[in-house]
Structures are given as C-alpha cells and as structure tokens.
Amino acid sequence: MRKRIAYSQNFLKNKSLIIELLQKSSITNDDIVYEIGAGQGIITQELLKKSKKVIAFEIDQNLLNKLAQRFQGNKSLELLSGNFLTHPLPIYPYKVFSNIPFNITSAIIKMLTQALNPPDDCYLIVQKEAAKKFIGKPYDVKNSQMAILLKPWFDLEVFHEFKSDDFFPKPQVETVLLRIKKLDKPFIKNGDKFKDFVVYAFNQFQPNIVEGLAGIFEKETLFNLSKQLDFPSKSKPSELDFKHWLGLFNYFSDKLENKHNLIKGSLAKLNEQQNKLEKIHRTRTDKNWKQFRQK
C-alpha cells in the first residue's frame, strides 16, 4: 500500500462502480485520458477498455513496478514515473479521470484549469468540501474566489457522491467525483483582465463589495450598479453571483480604462503567495498515518 504519510490517498475498490461511472462519462474510444495517481491500477484497467490511450502517472516506485508488470505489453498504456505537477501538459486534446491525492487537490486543479490547453473534460475524486469551494453556488452557499475564476471557462458539477465503503482505507471525509468540463464558448474574452479584477476585489479586506471596489469605482456608480444588477450593496464578494461579477467587470472593462493598471498583476501576486503556502502544505504529515503502517 502507498505510504499515506507522503501521498494521502484512499484507493477505490468497487470495480463495478468504476465501470458505471466511466459509462456515464464523456470518455470514448477516441479519447486520450490522463490518470493522476494510478495506484494499484483498478481505474487504469477500466480506462484502457473505454479509451484510445491512457497516460498514467504514479509517483510511488513500488506501485509503478507492479503496474508495469500487470499491464506488460499493453500498447495503449503509457506509464510515467514522478510528480504529475512537474510534467508538461499536452498540446493535443485529452481528458482526465483520476483518484488524486487529497493533499494536492488545489494544485492539480489549478494546473489543469490554468493550462494553455486544459482538458476537454475532467473527472477527479476529491473531498466534498474541496468540491464546494471550486463549484461555488448553487452547490455551496457562497462563491469562493476560485469558483468565480473558473466559471467563465468551465462548467463544474458533482458527478457522483461516494460511500466510505467504496475505498480502502475508508476516508475520514465525504468524497465526491468532481467534473470540470471546458466550455465550448467562454463567457469572457479578456481572461487575464477578468482574473485580475476578481482577485483584486476579493483581497481588499473590506466589509463589502462597494468598499472593496471604491479604489477603482465611484461609490455612487457602485450603488447604481448594485441596483441595475440586482444585488445588495452591502454584499461581500463571496455573496455575489457570477452574473453580478460579469456585470461589474463589463462596466469596468468598457468605462474605466484609466483604472485598469490598478488591478494589473493581482493574480500573479496571489499565485506567488499561494505557491509558497502549497509547498508547506504538501510537506505536512498525515496525522493518521500510523494506523495504516505495515505491522
């Protein structure tokens, strides 16, 4: 079994469920599918039956060796050793179906969704709380910053809710299959400016959206926009719906060109800060690792 102290992953053991989920997915025999964390190969085996080719990553060398023996001679499988997060993504169309380590969920989703060529469709087994953060409303009661940053380009949904008995060892948290589907036509053309705008607004540490955007909008304009777009002027950024963000951004983009420099670089600065935090988080020890050690 994988060393949970390092990799923090629970393995699916319900083969019939995997088959059912793949049948319901958009994956066909024309697709190249990436699998992040192939583990013991139970998903890999079914992906090979469903797709054209599987590119599977496994960081645990012992498991990688077992996978190589199990699928020896299968020309539809490419096994790659090492950390998926350091591997360049392809320029050709591809999809993802993976039971990923929970401790690098955010890093994997950011890498996939911020890539120059994101996957056409993506299915990731994640903690329910993480899914709520990335989906936002209506699955959650609020929209996180990340949810707003994803909505112009992706449709996110909970594709399946698992039972703890579907895994070994049983997870201590609720687990779901998160689907992230790339939109055929994005809602926004100027993506970089929109992302900077949202990050700027979310990180002003003010009591509401009007105070937070007062540095680039006239307050009277914001009050008028809140009425036109139909949201309370005292709303926090997380309380706004995506349509409200679109309305605010469109006005900013069209009417306040002289203010654009004030938000420029907001996302890059945030990413730099988060990358430092994620490096720390990925080195944390799983506090429950002792109960899974070999005796």
C-alpha positions in Angstrom: 0.0 0.0 0.0 1.1 3.5 -0.8 2.8 5.4 2.1 -0.1 7.6 3.2 2.3 9.8 5.2 3.6 11.1 1.8 0.8 10.6 -0.6 -2.5 10.9 1.3 -4.7 8.7 -1.0 -7.6 6.3 -0.5 -7.9 3.6 -3.2 -11.2 2.8 -4.9 -12.1 -0.9 -4.5 -15.6 -1.0 -6.1 -14.9 -2.2 -9.7 -18.5 -2.2 -10.8 -18.9 1.4 -9.6 -15.8 2.4 -11.7 -17.3 0.8 -14.8 -20.7 2.6 -14.2 -19.0 6.0 -13.8 -17.0 5.6 -16.9 -20.1 4.5 -18.9 -21.8 7.7 -17.7 -18.8 9.9 -18.5 -18.0 11.5 -21.9 -14.9 9.3 -22.4 -14.9 7.3 -25.6 -12.6 5.1 -27.6 -11.3 8.1 -29.4 -10.0 9.8 -26.3 -6.6 10.0 -24.7 -7.0 10.0 -21.0 -4.6 11.2 -18.3 -4.8 9.3 -14.9 -3.0 11.1 -12.0 -2.0 8.6 -9.3 -2.7 5.2 -10.9 -2.1 3.3 -7.6 -2.9 -0.3 -8.0 -4.5 0.0 -11.4 -8.1 -0.7 -10.8 -9.2 2.5 -12.6 -6.4 2.1 -15.2 -7.7 -1.3 -16.2 -11.2 0.1 -17.0 -9.9 3.2 -18.7 -8.0 1.0 -21.1 -11.2 -0.7 -22.1 -13.0 2.6 -22.6 -10.5 4.9 -24.2 -8.0 5.1 -27.1 -4.9 5.5 -24.8 -4.2 6.0 -21.1 -1.3 8.1 -19.8 -0.9 7.1 -16.2 1.2 8.8 -13.6 2.5 7.1 -10.4 5.0 8.6 -8.0 5.4 5.5 -5.8 8.1 3.4 -7.5 6.9 0.2 -5.9 3.4 0.6 -7.3 4.8 1.7 -10.6 6.8 -1.5 -10.9 3.6 -3.5 -10.1 1.6 -1.6 -12.7 4.3 -2.3 -15.3 4.1 -6.0 -14.6 0.3 -6.0 -14.5 -0.1 -4.2 -17.9 3.0 -5.6 -19.6 2.7 -5.5 -23.3 -0.4 -3.2 -23.4 0.5 -0.7 -26.1 -2.5 1.5 -25.1 -0.9 2.4 -21.8 2.0 4.8 -21.2 3.2 4.7 -17.6 5.1 7.7 -16.3 7.1 7.9 -13.1 7.3 11.0 -10.9 5.3 14.0 -9.9 2.4 15.0 -12.3 2.7 18.6 -11.1 6.1 18.9 -12.7 5.1 17.3 -16.0 4.2 19.5 -19.1 0.6 19.1 -20.3 0.0 18.1 -23.9 -0.9 20.3 -26.8 -3.4 17.8 -28.2 -7.0 17.2 -26.9 -7.2 15.0 -23.8 -9.4 14.1 -20.8 -8.7 13.3 -17.2 -10.1 10.7 -14.9 -8.3 10.3 -11.6 -8.4 9.4 -8.0 -6.0 12.1 -6.9 -4.2 12.5 -3.6 -6.3 14.9 -1.5 -3.4 16.9 -0.2 -2.6 18.3 -3.7 -6.2 18.7 -4.9 -5.9 22.5 -5.3 -2.5 22.3 -7.0 -3.8 19.8 -9.6 -7.0 21.7 -10.4 -5.1 25.0 -10.7 -2.6 23.3 -13.1 -5.3 21.8 -15.3 -7.6 24.8 -15.4 -4.9 27.4 -15.9 -3.1 25.4 -18.6 -2.8 26.8 -22.1 -4.6 23.6 -23.2 -6.9 22.5 -20.5 -8.5 19.0 -20.7 -11.8 18.9 -22.6 -13.4 17.1 -19.7 -12.1 16.2 -16.3 -13.3 13.8 -13.5 -11.5 14.0 -10.2 -12.2 12.2 -6.9 -11.9 14.9 -4.2 -13.2 15.8 -0.8 -16.7 17.2 -0.8 -15.5 20.4 0.9 -13.0 20.9 -1.9 -15.7 20.4 -4.5 -17.9 23.0 -2.8 -15.0 25.5 -2.9 -14.4 25.0 -6.6 -18.1 24.8 -7.7 -19.5 27.6 -5.6 -23.1 28.5 -5.9 -25.6 26.7 -6.1 -23.8 23.7 -4.7 -22.3 25.8 -1.9 -23.9 28.8 -0.1 -21.3 31.1 -1.4 -18.9 31.7 -4.3 -15.2 31.3 -3.5 -12.7 33.4 -5.4 -11.6 30.2 -7.2 -15.2 29.4 -8.2 -15.6 32.8 -9.8 -12.2 32.5 -11.6 -13.3 29.1 -13.1 -16.9 29.9 -14.2 -16.1 31.8 -17.4 -14.4 28.8 -18.9 -15.6 25.7 -17.1 -18.9 24.0 -16.1 -18.4 22.3 -12.7 -20.6 19.8 -11.0 -20.6 16.9 -8.6 -20.9 13.8 -10.9 -21.2 11.2 -8.1 -21.2 11.0 -4.3 -19.2 8.1 -2.9 -19.7 5.9 0.2 -16.8 5.4 2.5 -17.1 1.7 1.8 -16.1 2.3 -1.8 -12.5 2.9 -0.7 -9.6 1.3 1.2 -8.7 2.6 3.7 -12.1 4.3 4.4 -11.7 8.1 4.1 -12.5 10.2 7.1 -14.2 12.8 5.0 -17.1 12.8 2.5 -15.8 12.1 -1.0 -17.3 13.0 -4.5 -16.4 12.8 -8.1 -15.9 16.4 -9.3 -16.5 17.0 -13.0 -14.8 20.0 -14.7 -16.0 20.4 -18.3 -14.4 23.0 -20.6 -17.0 25.3 -22.2 -17.2 25.3 -25.9 -17.5 29.1 -25.8 -16.1 31.1 -22.8 -18.2 33.8 -21.2 -15.3 36.2 -21.3 -12.7 37.1 -24.0 -10.2 39.1 -21.9 -9.4 36.4 -19.4 -6.3 37.9 -17.8 -8.1 41.2 -17.0 -11.1 39.4 -15.6 -8.9 37.3 -13.3 -7.0 40.3 -12.0 -10.3 42.2 -11.4 -11.8 39.3 -9.4 -8.6 38.7 -7.3 -8.3 42.5 -6.7 -11.9 42.7 -5.4 -11.6 39.5 -3.2 -8.4 40.7 -1.5 -9.2 44.2 -0.4 -10.2 43.1 3.1 -13.2 45.4 3.2 -16.7 44.7 4.7 -18.5 44.7 1.4 -18.0 44.8 -2.4 -18.7 48.6 -2.6 -16.0 49.4 -0.1 -13.6 46.9 -1.7 -14.0 48.4 -5.2 -14.1 52.0 -4.1 -10.5 52.4 -5.3 -11.5 51.9 -8.9 -15.2 52.8 -9.0 -17.0 55.9 -7.8 -19.2 54.8 -4.9 -22.3 56.3 -6.5 -21.5 54.3 -9.6 -21.3 51.1 -7.5 -24.6 51.8 -5.7 -26.2 52.3 -9.1 -24.7 49.1 -10.5 -25.9 47.2 -7.5 -29.5 48.3 -8.3 -29.1 47.6 -12.0 -27.5 44.2 -11.5 -29.8 43.4 -8.6 -27.5 42.7 -5.6 -27.4 44.3 -2.2 -24.7 47.0 -2.0 -23.5 45.5 1.3 -22.8 42.1 -0.2 -19.5 40.5 0.4 -17.6 39.3 -2.7 -18.4 35.7 -1.9 -22.2 36.6 -1.8 -22.3 37.8 -5.4 -23.5 35.5 -8.2 -21.4 35.0 -11.3 -23.8 37.2 -13.3 -23.1 40.1 -10.9 -19.3 39.7 -11.4 -19.9 39.7 -15.2 -21.9 42.9 -14.9 -19.3 44.7 -12.7 -16.4 43.5 -14.9 -18.1 44.6 -18.2 -18.6 48.1 -16.8 -15.1 48.3 -15.5 -13.7 47.0 -18.8 -15.8 49.3 -21.0 -16.0 52.5 -18.9 -12.9 52.7 -16.7 -10.0 52.1 -19.0 -7.9 54.6 -17.0 -8.2 52.3 -13.9 -7.0 49.1 -15.5 -3.4 49.5 -14.3 -4.7 49.4 -10.6 -5.6 45.8 -10.9 -2.9 44.6 -13.2 -0.8 41.7 -11.8 -3.2 40.9 -8.9 -3.5 37.2 -9.9 0.3 36.8 -10.4 0.9 38.2 -7.0 -1.7 35.9 -5.4 -0.3 32.8 -7.2 3.2 33.6 -5.9 1.9 33.8 -2.3 -0.2 30.6 -2.7 2.7 28.6 -4.2 4.7 29.2 -1.1 1.8 28.1 1.1 1.1 25.0 -1.0 4.8 23.9 -0.8 4.4 24.0 3.0 1.1 22.2 2.9 2.3 19.4 0.7 5.1 18.6 3.2 2.7 18.2 6.2 2.5 14.8 7.7 -0.8 12.9 7.7 -1.6 12.7 11.4 -3.4 9.3 11.0 -0.5 7.6 9.1 0.4 5.3 12.0 -2.8 3.3 11.8 -2.0 2.4 8.2 1.6 1.4 8.6 2.6 -2.2 8.0 3.0 -4.4 11.1 
